[in-house]
């Protein structure tokens, strides 16, 4: 962000927190891979796998220890998701709100929230189609999303 009353640019950016103990975890890379593969076999999402590694095994940042992101590791192992995780999470929210709105049709606040979530889904869809993570024929449909969420 730029400063308001000067022509200089600000210093605002995303930074990793500085830890007092810069020690590496006592767990080896092979053990981390086995843990990731075990959790992926159980059907856990990327976010849950990362949270388990942080909480139970004290692996602060997977990218620093393994040299790759968790998504890349899962693709390498063979657990690539058809739909990216952030898009799937938004579709779950949309399905839940849609179910709520079918029972409570006068809930205007959630109707507005539903429009915002669907616009985020459409924006992400355009992005993922452009990057090649989704096929060019893929479209968001609330009924198809509900069936997709139920199957997972």
N, C-alpha and C positions, 0 to 999 in steps of 0.2 A: 504494500500500500504506500501511496505517496503521502508526504507530510502536507498538512493543510496550508500552512503559511510560509512554506519555503519551496524551493524548486528541487529539493533533494528527494530521493526515494527512501522509503522506510526499510526496516530490517525484518519485517514480518515474514516468517516462513516456518514450515513444519520441521521440527528437530526432534531427534530421539532424546529421551531424558538421559542425563549423565548419571551413571551409577557410581557409587563410592567403591564398590568392589568390582573391579574389571576382570574377575577371574572367569575362566571358561567353565562350563559345567563338567562335572565328573563323569559324564556319560559319553560314550564314544559315538561316532557317526553311524556305525552299523546298528548299534542299539536304538538310536533315534529312528533309523529307517525301519527297523522291526516294529517299533511302537507305532509309527505312522501307518505302516501296512496293516497292523492288527486292528487299529481303530477304523481304518478305511474298510476293512472286511466286515466290521460290525455295522457299517452304513452311516458312520458319523460324518457330519459336514466338515468343511475346512475350518470353519471358525471354532467348532467344538474340539477338533484335533489340536489346533493351536492353543486353545485355552487349557486343555489337559496337559500339554507339554509345558506350558508356563507354570501351572499350579502344582502338578504332581512331580514333574521331573526337573524343574528349575531351568528350563531352556528359555532364556529371555527372548532372544530373537533368532528365529530359525535361519533366516538369511545370513546372519553373521556366523553362525556355527556351521551350517551346511554349505553355504555359498550359493544357495538357490532359494527361491520362494517355495512355500508349501504347495502351491498349485502346480508348479513345475515338477516338484518331487512326486506328487500324486499322478501327474500325467506320465512321468517316467516309469512309475510302478505299473501303471495300466488302469488307474481309477479316474480317468478323465470324465467330467460331467458333461452331459449333452448341453445343458443350459447353465450359464455362469451363476455362481452362488448369489451374487447381489441381485440379479434379475429374479432368481427363484424366490428369494426372501420377499421382494416387493410383490411378487405374484401371490405368495401366501397371505400377505397383508390384505391384498385386494380381494382375495377369496373370502377371508374372514369378515371384512367389512361388507362385502356383497351379501353374505349370509345374514348378517345383522340387519342390513337394509331391507331384505325381503320380509323380515318379521316386523321391523320398525320403519315403516315407509315415511314417517313424518320427521325423521331425524335428519335435519338439514345440515348440521355440523359434520356428520359423518358422510353425507352425500358430497359435500365440498371436499372433505379429506379424500374421498374415493377418486374424485376428479384429479386431484393433485398426484395421487399415487399412480393413477393410470397414465398421466402425462409423463411421469418419471419412467414408467415402463416403456412407453413409446420412444422416449429419448434414448434410453439404454439400448432398445432394440435396434434403432438406427445405427448407434455406435458399434454394436457387436456384429451387425450385418456388414458394416463398412470394414471392420478389422478382420472379418472372416471367421469369427468364433461361432456365428450362427449362419445357417444357410440363407440365401437371398429370398427364398420363398417363405421363410418363417414369419408368422404374424401372431400378434397377441389377440386371443379371443377369451373372454371371461369364462365361457363354458368349458373350453378346452383346458384352460388353466386349472379349473376346479378338478377336472378328471386327472390332470397331471399331478396335482398336489395330493390327491387321494391315493395315487399309485405309489408315491414315494413314502 
